[in-house]
C-alpha cells in the first residue's frame, strides 16, 4: 500500500473514531512503513521545520520551579483583589485547548468542552463561584498561553501546561496537579521504538512546548517539525509528512484513541509537571486555586477525574503532592 493510499485510509478511520465520541477502535493490523519520499501535500497552516542550526535555549535555574503559594487556611474564604473581581464578574475565564483529546476537547456529539483539564477548571469555579458551570472557556494556541495571562485575556490557563523556570519568569503557577511523561507516537509497523530511532526522521511537536526543546536536546539528528495544534501533528503523521510525534503521554494517548494505526513507543523522555497558569502578582488567585487542588487530592475527586478520562494510561496513580514555598 502506498503512503498516499494508507494515509487516506487512516484519515477515514480517524473520522469514524471521532464521530463515535473519541472512543478507541480495535487495534489495526501492523503495516510496513511506506517506501519513497515524504508525501508532499500542503502541510497544516502554521507548520514549519525548526532550523537545525538553532540551538535549544539554555535552561534557567529557579531552584524549585514546582513550589507554589500555600492555600488559604481551611475554612477561610479566599479573598483578594483578583478573586473578588472574578466573583463580581460571576464567571471564571479559562484558557484551554479544544484539540487535546482526553485533556480538553469538544465532544462531537454535544459540542461541549470536556476532558481532565476542563474538569479541573470546573472544580476551581465550583469553589470560587459556587458552580462548576460558572466558566467561560477561551481557546488558545500554545504560544499564546503566557500572553493571554499577562494581558488579562484569561484568569487561568488549564492547558497541559508544564511548570518550568523559563515560564516562571513570565507567569506564576499553582502547585502540580498532574505529572505527565514525554514519549513518542508513531504508526504501527514503523521501525521506531525509541528516541535513538529518530535520527534522520521527521518528528512533529507542538510549537512553544517543552517537548520541542527536549527532543532537540535528546536527538539533534531528528528533523523537527512544529505545528500549532496536536491535531495538526496527527494529520501530518497520517499523511506521511512526519514519522513520529513526541509530547506528553496524556496527549499522545488522546491522539492514539483517534487512530487505531498508531502506537506509543519507548520509555519516558522526561517528566512534565502540569500546573495551572496564573498571571504574576495574582497571589490571592494562586492561593485559591491551590486550595481547590488540595481539596480534590484529599476528597477523591482527583481519582474520579483520572478514572473518567485517563485510564488508558494505566491504573490511577497517587495524586502528585503539593510543594509550597511559604
TIPA-264169 format. One record per atom (N, C-alpha, C): residue in one letter; x, y, z. Coordinates in steps of 0.001 Angstrom, whole numbers, plus 524288, in hexadecimal, padded with zeros to 5 digits. Layout:
AXYZ/...
! end
This chain:
X803537FB5880000/X800008000080000/X80373804D680000/X8026C8088D7FCA3/X8059E80D3C7FC58/X80490810BA800FB/X8084C81472801F9/X8078E818178064C/X8029E81B368059C/X8016381CD8800B5/X7FCDB820207FFCA/X7F7C681D23800E7/X7F77D8184C7FF0C/X7F2B2815467FFD9/X7F1FF813FF80593/X7F6508126480832/X7F5D78111180DAE/X7F42F815C4810ED/X7F65481A6780F7F/X7F4E581F1C8125A/X7EF1982011811FE/X7ECDC81F7780D59/X7E7468204880CC6/X7E42A81C8481004/X7E5EB8179781053/X7E311813C281372/X7E3348152781924/X7E7B98170481AF3/X7E8238186082078/X7E4DB81D1F821BC/X7E4D48210981E3F/X7E18B8259481F23/X7DBDE823F481FA6/X7DA1F8204F81C51/X7D4BE81E6981CA7/X7D3C581BCB821DB/X7D78E818BE823A6/X7D6E681637828B8/X7D69781A3682D0A/X7D9A881E6782C8E/X7D9898227A83083/X7D43F8251F830BB/X7D2168267882C21/X7CCFB828FC82C08/X7C8E88258182E8C/X7C9148206D82D66/X7C54F81CD382FB1/X7C5DB81CAD8358B/X7CAAD81CB783777/X7CB7681C8F83D18/X7C95E8216883FAB/X7CA24825F683D44/X7C83882ACA83F8F/X7C24C82AE883FB4/X7BFC7828F983B94/X7BA1D8291683B55/X7B7AF8260583FC0/X7BA31821CB84161/X7B7EC81EB38459F/X7B999820C384AE6/X7BBCD8256484B13/X7BCCD827E28501A/X7C25882755851FE/X7C5FB8261684E98/X7CB70825CF85031/X7CCCD820A4852BB/X7C95981CAB85287/X7CA75817AB854E7/X7CEA7814DA851C7/X7D18D8118D85472/X7D5C380EBF851E4/X7D3A080A6184E84/X7D5B6809DA849CB/X7D436805A984649/X7D7CE8010584719/X7D63C7FC4C84559/X7D9AF7F7C1845DA/X7DECF7F8BD84306/X7E31B7F6A584516/X7E82D7F79384298/X7E8297F5BF83CF6/X7EA7B7F8D783992/X7EACB7F7708341B/X7EF687F3E08331D/X7EFC57F19282E97/X7F4287EE1482D57/X7F9337F12382CCD/X7FD8C7EE9282E06/X802977F10D82D40/X803857F1CC82770/X805C87F63382616/X806E37F7498209C/X80C777F9248201E/X80ED37F7E981BC3/X8143E7F97181AE3/X814887FF41819B9/X818C2801D581B3B/X8195980760819E6/X8197E808128140F/X816F480C1681210/X816DD80CE680C66/X81C3780E3980A52/X81D4080C7180599/X8223380DA980312/X821BF812C78002A/X8262E814F47FECA/X82622819A37FB9A/X8264B81E997FED1/X825ED823137FC47/X82661828217FEEA/X82198829598022E/X8222882D4980568/X81DB582F0580887/X8196F83123804F6/X814A783065806A5/X8102B8325B803C7/X8105283852803D5/X80F5983AC17FF7A/X8102C840677FF01/X80B1C843867FEC4/X806DD84167800ED/X8020B8447D80134/X802FF8494F80491/X7FFF184D6E803D4/X800AC8521D80712/X8005C850CA80CE4/X8040B852D580FD0/X80402851FC81574/X7FFDF85570817FC/X7FE358540A81CC9/X7FA868577181F95/X7FCC485CF48202E/X7F95F860BE8203C/X7FB0F8662D820C2/X7FE27866EA825C7/X8029A8695282556/X805DC86A5F829DC/X809F58664982AEF/X809BE861CF8284E/X80DB585DC282902/X812C085F6982656/X8172185E6C828F4/X81C1E86017826BC/X8208285CA7828CB/X8249085C09825B8/X829328592D8275E/X82C8485CBE82AC6/X82DF785AD282F69/X8313C85DE7832EF/X836D585DCE830EB/X839508624A83027/X83EA58626182E08/X8425F85F2383160/X8453E85B8C82EFA/X848BC8583383212/X84D5585B2883462/X84E8A85FBA83235/X852F8862C583433/X8517686601838F1/X84C678662383A33/X84AAC8693683EB2/X84B14865DF8439A/X84EBA867198472B/X84F7C863BB84BBC/X84B068645984FA4/X849F986042852C1/X8460A860CA856DC/X847B6864FA85AC2/X843FA867C885CFB/X8456B86BD0860C9/X847E886971865A3/X84B6986C5286806/X84DD986A8086CD7/X849D886A978713E/X849908666D8744E/X845A48664187872/X846A686A5E87CA7/X8426386C5787ED6/X842A58701588320/X841E286D1488831/X844E986E5288C23/X8448986B9989126/X841C386F158951D/X83D3786D4E896F5/X83A748703889B0E/X839F086CE089FF0/X83D31868E28A05D/X83DB3865928A506/X838F7861F38A5C8/X8346D864168A6FB/X82FCE860D88A7E3/X82B4E862CE8A474/X82B4C8617589F87/X827508639D89C00/X821C38620C89D6C/X8210285D8A89FE5/X81BAF85BC58A10E/X819AF85DAF8A658/X81CDE860808A949/X81B118629B8AE51/X81763867338AD5B/X812E38671F8B004/X80EE786B298AF43/X80D5986D758B48B/X8098C871088B46D/X807BC873928B931/X803FD870078BC2A/X8045C870358C147/X800FE86CF48C48E/X7FB5486ECE8C41D/X7F79386B2B8C41B/X7F20E86CC08C3CB/X7F06086FE18C892/X7EBE0872778C819/X7E983874E78CCA0/X7E866870B08D0B6/X7E88C872088D5B9/X7E77886E1A8D9C6/X7E21E86B968D907/X7E1A6866A28DA85/X7DCB0863E28DA20/X7D85E866F58DCD8/X7D409867728DA2C/X7CF8F86A368DC68/X7CF9D870078DB6F/X7D3FD8722B8D983/X7D44D877CB8D86F/X7D2C6878CE8D2BC/X7CF3487C628D1F5/X7CD6487D918CCB3/X7D19F8808E8C9BC/X7D34287E978C542/X7D739881678C235/X7D55D886EB8C0DC/X7D8D288AA68C177/X7D781890068C025/X7DC5E892D38BE46/X7DBA08972D8BBBB/X7DFEF89A2C8B985/X7DE0989CD98B49A/X7E1198A0618B264/X7DF3F8A3768ADEC/X7DDE18A0328A922/X7E0FB89C408A7ED/X7DFDF899148A346/X7DB2E8958E8A423/X7DB13892EF8A891/X7D6B688F708A9D8/X7D19C8927E8AA36/X7D1D3897168ACB5/X7CD1189A418AD49/X7CB1589C238A7F6/X7CEA289D6E8A469/X7CD0189F2B89F2D/X7CA6989AB489C2D/X7CC68895FD89CC5/X7CA098917E89A32/X7C4938908489C6B/X7C3FE890FD8A180/X7BED7890398A3E3/X7BB03894778A210/X7BCE6899468A1A0/X7B97589D7D89FCF/X7B7BA89C8C89A32/X7BB2489A6A8970D/X7B9CB89920891A2/X7B6168947E89163/X7B6C0890CF894EA/X7B35F88C3589516/X7B505887D389183/X7B9858884F88EF5/X7BB758845188B61/X7C15B883E888BEB/X7C35887F2988B8C/X7C8F287E2F88B5D/X7CA6E87D70885A1/X7CE288807B883B2/X7CFC38802387E3D/X7D4A687CBC87DF2/X7D4388787B87B00/X7D8408747487AF3/X7DA56873BE87567/X7DF72873F7874CC/X7E1EA872D386FCF/X7E2D386CFF86F49/X7E0FE86AC586AFB/X7E17B8652986A0F/X7E2C78642086459/X7E31A85F2386319/X7E3BE85D4785DC3/X7DF3D8598B85CB5/X7DCD8859C585828/X7D8A785620856EF/X7DA75851DA85334/X7DF958514A8528A/X7E19E84D4384F15/X7E4E884937851D7/X7E45B848DE85711/X7E76F8451C85A16/X7E3CB8410785C68/X7E2A983D1385944/X7DF0B838FD85AE9/X7E0BE836B386026/X7DD03835EA86391/X7DD7E8340B868F0/X7DE9D8387686CCF/X7E19583C6286B48/X7E2DE840A286EE9/X7DF318454486E3E/X7DE738470886974/X7DAB384B3B86862/X7D95184AF986299/X7D468849C386182/X7D2B28491385C1B/X7CCD884A1785BC2/X7CAF884AEC8570D/X7C56584BD68562B/X7C2E1846A98549D/X7BF38844DC857CA/X7BCA583FE2856C8/X7B98C8402F851BB/X7BA5C83C8F84E17/X7B7B483CDD84907/X7B1CB83CA88497C/X7AFC58398C84D20/X7AA1D838C284D6C/X7A74283D7B84FA5/X7A9BD8403A85355/X7A705844708561B/X7A946849D08550D/X7AE2E84A1885355/X7B0AC84F2685298/X7B2BE8518985797/X7B20784EDE85C03/X7B3F5850E8860FA/X7B9C084FD78618A/X7BC5B85318864A0/X7C1EC85272865A5/X7C29284EC086A43/X7C5C684ABD8699B/X7C662846B386D8C/X7CC218455386E32/X7CD4C8424F8724F/X7D28D8405487314/X7D4818412E8789D/X7D8F183EDB879CC/X7DB3183F2187F10/X7DC52844BF880A6/X7DF10847A987D46/X7E04784D1E87E8B/X7DB538506087F1D/X7D77A84F5087BDD/X7D2898523087C1D/X7CFE68514188161/X7CFE084C6788322/X7CD5B84B3588821/X7D04F84D8888CBA/X7D57E84DCA88C66/X7D8798507089081/X7D6EB85632890BA/X7D672858B188C3C/X7D4CE85E3288C14/X7CF5285EDB88E5E/X7CBE585B3688D3D/X7C69785B8488F59/X7C69785AFF89551/X7CA23857DB89768/X7CA838576989D1B/X7CC5D85C9189F88/X7CFCF85F4789CD2/X7D1868646D89EB9/X7CCF18683489EBA/X7C9D58682089A97/X7C53486B7C89A60/X7C14986A0189E98/X7C0C68650289FB8/X7BD2D863498A3D5/X7BE93865CD8A913/X7C3A2865C38AA55/X7C54F867EE8AF5F/X7C52386DDF8AF77/X7C6798705B8AB16/X7C69A876148AAFB/X7C12B8787A8AA7F/X7BDD98760C8A73E/X7B8E6878838A5C1/X7B4168754E8A719/X7B4EB870B88A960/X7B07686D9F8AB0A/X7AE1A86A1D8A6F5/X7B04286A218A227/X7AE1C866E289DFC/X7B26A8655189A37/X7B2B386049898C7/X7B69B85EAB894EC/X7B56D860A388F70/X7B0C1862BE88EB2/X7AF44864B68898D/X7B04F86A8D888DF/X7B24386D1688CF4/X7B34F872B588CAB/X7B8A0873A588A19/X7B93C8719288563/X7BE3C871B88829A/X7BD5C8738B87D04/X7C0C08770187B3D/X7C10887863875B5/X7C64A87688873AD/X7C63C8735C86F8D/X7CB148714486D64/X7CCE787489868C2/X7D1FD8755E86886/X7D4718780F86427/X7D8778745C861BD/X7D8148738085CAC/X7DBA286FF2859FE/X7E0AC872D6858BD/X7E5178709B85A76/X7EA2887327859C9/X7EDFA86F95856F6/X7F0ED8719985335/X7F56D86EA885143/X7F97786E2C855A6/X7FCDE86A4A8553E/X800C78697E85959/X8044886E3F859FF/X80580870D3855B5/X8090A8754A8560A/X8068B87A1485886/X8016187A0F8593C/X7FEAB87EA985B52/X7FD3387E1A86112/X7FE86879B986383/X7FCC8878D9868E1/X7FEC287CFF86CA2/X803C787E1D86C7A/X80603881E787024/X804178876B86EF6/X803C6888D0869FB/X801E988E0E8688A/X7FC4288EDA86A45/X7F90488AE2869BD/X7F38288B5D86B3A/X7F2FC88C738710D/X7F66C88A338742E/X7F65B88B3E879D2/X7F869890C487AF7/X7FCD68920A878BE/X7FF3989725879C9/X7FBCC89BA4877F2/X7F8E289AD3873A2/X7F58589EE687179/X7F00F89EF1873E3/X7EEFB89B6A87773/X7E9E189B4A87A0A/X7E5858991B876B4/X7E6D88964287288/X7E2D4893EC86F30/X7E01588F7B87207/X7E30188C968753D/X7E0D28884D8784C/X7E2A2888D987DF0/X7DFB88864D8817A/X7E13F8864288704/X7E5448820C88816/X7E46087D70885D6/X7E7E68791088693/X7E8808762E88163/X7EC9D8731F880F8/X7ED5786F9F87C81/X7ED9686A1287E97/X7EA26866C187C95/X7EA228612C87DE1/X7EAD485E45878C0/X7EFAD85DA487721/X7F0C685BF5871BC/X7F5C1858B98718C/X7F5DD8545387476/X7FA7D850F08749D/X7FF7885432874BE/X7FFA5857DE8785E/X803E885BA987885/X807FC859EE87C86/X80C928587C87A9F/X810BB856AC87E10/X8133785B45880E9/X8146685A76885D1/X816E885E80888FE/X81CBD85E6B887DC/X81ED3862CB88621/X8246F863458851F/X82665868718874A/X82B79868A188837/X82DD986D7D88A0A/X82D51871CD885FB/X82DD68706388100/X82D628744787CD4/X827F5876CC87CE6/X823EA873A787D86/X81EA0875C787D99/X81D95878E788295/X8201B8776F886D0/X81F5887A5588BB9/X8217A87FE488B64/X824BF880EE8878B/X826948864A886DC/X8223A889D9884E5/X81E118878F882B8/X819DA88A9E8805A/X814A388A108832E/X813AB8858E8859B/X80EAF8848E88840/X80FAA8818488D42/X80B94880D889057/X80BC987D8E89500/X808D487880893FD/X80987874C18978C/X806F786FB58970C/X8049686E0689C38/X8009986ABF89BB4/X7FE91867F18A032/X80273863B08A1BD/X80106860A28A5A3/X803F385BE48A6BE/X80305857F38A259/X80610853D98A228/X8059E84FDE89E11/X8008784CD489ED1/X7FD7584C4989AA0/X7F8AE8493989B05/X7F8E08443A897C8/X7FCF28439F89476/X7FD9A83EC28918E/X8033F83E7F88F9D/X80571839C788F8B/X80AB18390988D60/X80A438357D8889F/X80B46837B488410/X80B4E834BC87F2F/X810EA8333F87DDA/X8118083016879B5/X816A582E55877FF/X816F782EDC87211/X81B088316F87038/X81BA5831F486A93/X81D2A82CBB86839/X81A6082B2E86401/X81B848264E86149/X81AF08272E85B6A/X81A94823018586C/X81A8082349852B4/X815C582058850AB/X813138229C84CD9/X80EC58200784A14/X8106581F438446E/X80F8D81A8B84264/X810CA8197783CED/X80CAC815CA83AB9/X80D388147C835D1/X8098E810EE83344/X80B2C80B5283457/X807658080083597/X8087B8028383698/X80B2880017831D5/X80F9E7FD99832C0/X8129E7FB5382E73/X817597FE7E82CE9/X817998037D82E80/X81C37806A182D69/X820C0804B1830D6/X8258C804CC82EDC/X82A13802FC831E9/X82BFD80728835BB/X82886808EB83914/X829D880CDA83D02/X8284280AAE84251/X82C1A809F0845C0/X82AF7807E084AE9/X82CB580B6E84F45/X82F4B80FB784DEF/X8312F8134B851EB/X833E8817E784F71/X8360181B46852C4/X8384F8201E850DB/X83D0A81F1E84D60/X83FD281AC384E42/X8445E8199384B0C/X843098188484562/X83E21817038445B/X83C7E815D283EFA/X83A9781A9F83C0B/X83AB981F2C83E70/X838AA823DB83BF1/X83CCB826E9838E6/X841A682514838F6/X845BF827B9835F2/X844538278B83025/X8444282C1882DBD/X842EB82C7882847/X83D1F82C2982720/X839E782B8782B24/X8344182B2B82A71/X831BE8307C82B7D/X82D0F8313182934/X82A0C835EA82A37/X826998351082F07/X826E6838B3832C3/X8240E83831837AF/X820E783D288388D/X81BD483C9383991/X8186C8411783A6C/X817F38423F8403C/X818228473984183/X817658490B846DA/X813EB84DDF846BF/X811B284F3B84B2F/X80E8B853EC84B93/X811F3858C284C20/X810AB85CBE84929/X813988619E84964/X813208640184ED5/X8178D8659E85112/X817818682185627/X8170D8646985AB7/X8181485F5E859E3/X817A785B8885E16/X81D0D859D685FF4/X81D2F8579F864B1/X8221C8558C866B4/X823D5850C1863A3/X8202C84E218610D/X821818498385DF3/X8255984ADF8599F/X824CB84F8585760/X8282E8512185317/X82DD685180854E7/X82EB98543385932/X83416854DE85B19/X8367984FAC85CB3/X8335F84C3F85F24/X835878474D86107/X8371E843B485C88/X833DC8434F8586D/X8353B83FC185429/X839F9841C58513B/X83A92846D7850D5/X83F34848FE84E3D/X8441C847DA8515F/X8438B847C985695/X8480F846A1859E2/X8495B840CB859D9/X8454983D72859F0/X84628837D185A4A/X847878355D8550C/X8457B8378E850BF/X8467F8355984B97/X84759839C7847A9/X84C0283C1D847C2/X84D088408C84439/X84D0683F0483E7C/X84D4F839E583D44/X84D4F83838837D0/X847D1837B883598/X843C98387F838CE/X83E6783850836E4/X83D0C83D6483412/X8399183CFD83036/X837778419E82D9F/X8326F8430883074/X8327F8475C83346/X82E19848D283699/X82A6484C6E83399/X8257584AF383385/X8215F84E1183109/X81DA884FDC8354F/X81CED854FB835D8/X8196085702839CF/X8141D8585083753/X80FFC857CA83A72/X80AB0858D98389B/X8079B85B8483CF4/X803B885EBA83B8F/X800B68619383F86/X7FD6485E11842FD/X7FB5D859B8840E2/X7F7C185657843BE/X7F991850AA8432C/X7F85A84D848472D/X7F9DC84801846E5/X7F6D184524842A7/X7F20E846DA841A4/X7EF1A8447883D59/X7F1F48452F8382B/X7F4C58498D83788/X7F7E284A5A832CA/X7FC31846418326B/X7FE9F84509836DC/X802AE84103836DD/X8007183BBF8353C/X7FBCD83A7583723/X7F96B83574835C0/X7F84D8353382FE9/X7F64A8396B82DBE/X7F53B839898281A/X7FA49838BA8250B/X7FE7C83B45826A8/X8036E83AAC823D6/X80595835248245D/X804C7832AD828E6/X8067082D4682981/X80347829BB825E3/X7FE3A82AAC825A0/X7FAD68278182249/X7FC108283D81C7C/X7FDD382CE981B0E/X7FEEA82E2181595/X8049A82D358140F/X8078E82AA1817A3/X80CF78294C81680/X8105F82E2A815BE/X80EFA832558187B/X812328370581863/X816108371281CEA/X814FC8340182102/X8189A8332382552/X8187882D57826A9/X81C7A82B9682986/X81CE08261982B0E/X81AF48251F8309A/X81ACA82935833BF/X81968828828393C/X817A482DB183B8E/X8152A82D5484013/X813A4831DF84331/X815F5830FF8489D/X817F28350384B00/X819B68347885061/X81773838D4853B8/X81528837478580D/X8130983AE885BE8/X81184837C3860B7/X80E5A83A0F86412/X80CBF83777868E4/X80963832B3867B2/X809EA82EAB86AFF/X806E2829E786A1B/X8010382ADB86A79/X7FF5C82EBD86D78/X7F9C98300586DC0/X7F7B18319C86866/X7FAB3834BD865A1/X7F90B836978607A/X7F99A8325785C5B/X7FDCA82F5085CB6/X7FE8082B15858F3/X7FA41826F78597E/X7F8A0825E385E51/X7F4678221C85F20/X7EF648240785C96/X7EE6A8291C85CE4/X7E9CB82B4985A64/X7EA0A82ADF8547F/X7EEAB82BC785240/X7EF4782B3584C99/X7EEA78258184AFD/X7F0C48220084E28/X7F08A81C7384CD4/X7EAF981A5C84CDD/X7E7A381C7585052/X7E23481AAC85060/X7DF5081C4F84B71/X7E1698202B848AE/X7DEF2821F5843DE/X7E0ED81F0F83F0B/X7E50681BEF83FA7/X7E7498194183B25/X7E95A813EC83CD1/X7E6AD80FB683B66/X7E84980A7A83D1F/X7ED588089583AAF/X7EF7280B6E836E6/X7F44C809D683462/X7F91F80C0A83721/X7F86E80EF983B49/X7FCD58115683E00/X7FDDC80E8B84327/X8029F80F3F84523/X803F780CF484A34/X808108105E84CDD/X807FB8105285209/X80BDE8131B8552B/X8106780F6B85621/X8152E8115785542/X819CD80E00855A8/X81DE2810858592E/X8217C80D2C85B08/X825ED80F1085E0A/X82480810A68638F/X828818119A86698/X827B88134586BF8/X827198192386C63/X826E581AF587130/X8263E8208D8722B/X82B208238D87095/X82A54827DF86DDF/X82E9A82B6586C7C/X82F4482FBC87081/X82BBA82FED8744E/X82C03833EB8785B/X826B1834F787AAF/X826B1836D387F87/X821D38380E88241/X81FCD83D69880AB/X81A9E83DEA880B6/X81809842DF87F8A/X8142084401883F0/X815B88471D887DA/X812288486388C29/X80E5C84CB388A96/X8095B84B7D88A52/X8057184F4E888B1/X803DD852D988D3B/X80357857D588BFF/X8014985B9C88FBC/X7FD4F85F1488D15/X7F9E88617A89031/X7F6408656388E32/X7F93886A8488DAB/X7F94386CC4888FE/X7FBF2871B18881F/X7F8B98764E88A00/X7FB50879FC88C9E/X7F8CA87E9D88EDA/X7FC818833D88E27/X7FA6C887D188D37/X7FDB088C6B88C53/X800D588DD489134/X805538902F8904F/X8088389224894A0/X80558895D689823/X80689895B389D2E/X80467899468A11D/X7FEA1898408A251/X7FC78893EC8A076/X7F7258926F8A1EC/X7F76B88E378A61C/X7FA1588FA18AA6A/X7FB2688BC78AE7C/X7F62D889988B0F2/X7F22C88CD88B176/X7ED5588AE48B3CF/X7EAD1886A98B072/X7EB32887458AB51/X7E8FD8834A8A7D7/X7EC4887E548A7FD/X7F17787EE18A843/X7F4DB87A4D8A8BD/X7F35E8772E8AD91/X7F2A4879E88B1FC/X7F14D8773A8B6DF/X7EBED874AC8B68A/X7E8468774E8B3FF/X7E308875178B37C/X7E325870308B012/X7E5F4870718ABB9/X7E66186BDF8A84D/X7E9038675B8AB2A/X7ED1D868898AE17/X7EFC28646B8B103/X7EC38861FB8B523/X7E89B865148B730/X7E4CC862E88BAD6/X7E15685EDD8B836/X7DFAD860068B36D/X7DC8285C388B084/X7DFA2857538AF4E/X7E473858018AD84/X7E7A5853778AC43/X7E8A3850268B11B/X7E969852AB8B589/X7EA1984FC68BA67/X7E52584CB68BBBD/X7E09E84F228BAF3/X7DBA784C718BC1C/X7DAE9847B08B8A6/X7DBD18483D8B380/X7DAB5843CD8B00B/X7DE9983F5D8B0E1/X7E344840978B2E6/X7E6DD83C658B458/X7E4C78395B8B907/X7E27E83C338BCCE/X7E0E1839CA8C1BA/X7DB9F8370F8C175/X7D7E08392F8BE7A/X7D282837238BEC3/X7D143833048BA95/X7D52C831758B792/X7D45182D608B3AA/X7D2BB82F578AE50/X7D1E6834758ADBD/X7D0518368A8A8A6/X7D482835AB8A48D/X7D973836498A60D/X7DDB68359D8A244/X7DD918302089FF9/X7DCF282C2B8A34E/X7DCB8826C68A15B/X7D7FC825F889DD0/X7D39B8286C89F2F/X7CEEA827F089BE9/X7CFE082A3889677/X7D27E82EAA89648/X7D3A68310E89137/X7D76382DA388E0D/X7DB3A82B63890A8/X7DED2827E788DED/X7DBD68233488BBE/X7D886820D988EF4/X7D58C81C4888D3C/X7D1F981DA8888A9/X7D01B8225D88887/X7CC9F823EF8844D/X7CF83824A687F31/X7D452826B787F67/X7D6DF8286087A91/X7DBE28258287932/X7DEEC823A787CEE/X7E4558223B87BD1/X7E5BD81C9087CEB/X7E1F48191E87D99/X7E338813B187EC9/X7E61F810FE87A59/X7E5FC813328759E/X7E8FC810F887150/X7EED0810FF8728F/X7F0788145B87637/X7F5EF814A7877C6/X7F746810D987C26/X7F35F80E0987E19/X7F44C80A5788253/X7F13380BBA8872A/X7F1DF808B088B5B/X7EF13809BE8903F/X7F04A80F3089256/X7ECB2811578953B/X7ED63816A289755/X7F204816D489B0C/X7F5AF81A5889A16/X7FA0481B0889DC4/X7F83F81E488A26E/X7FBA281ECB8A634/X7FA9D822578AA85/X7FAF8827F48A887/X7F74A82B4A8A9F3/X7F7AE830BB8A831/X7FCE38331D8A9CD/X7FF32836538A67B/X80449838A18A7E2/X803CC83C158ACB8/X8078183B918B033/X8077F83EAA8B4FE/X808F48444D8B3C0/X806A7847DD8B69E/X807D084D6E8B5E2/X80CD984EE58B8C4/X80FBA8527E8B678/X8144E854D28B900/X8134685AA68B98B/X813CB85CA88BE4E/X812C0862368BF4E/X817B6864EC8C114/X81842869C88BF83/X81CF486CC08C0EE/X81C108705F8C588/X81735870D08C75A/X81633873CE8CC29/X81109872118CE8D/
! end
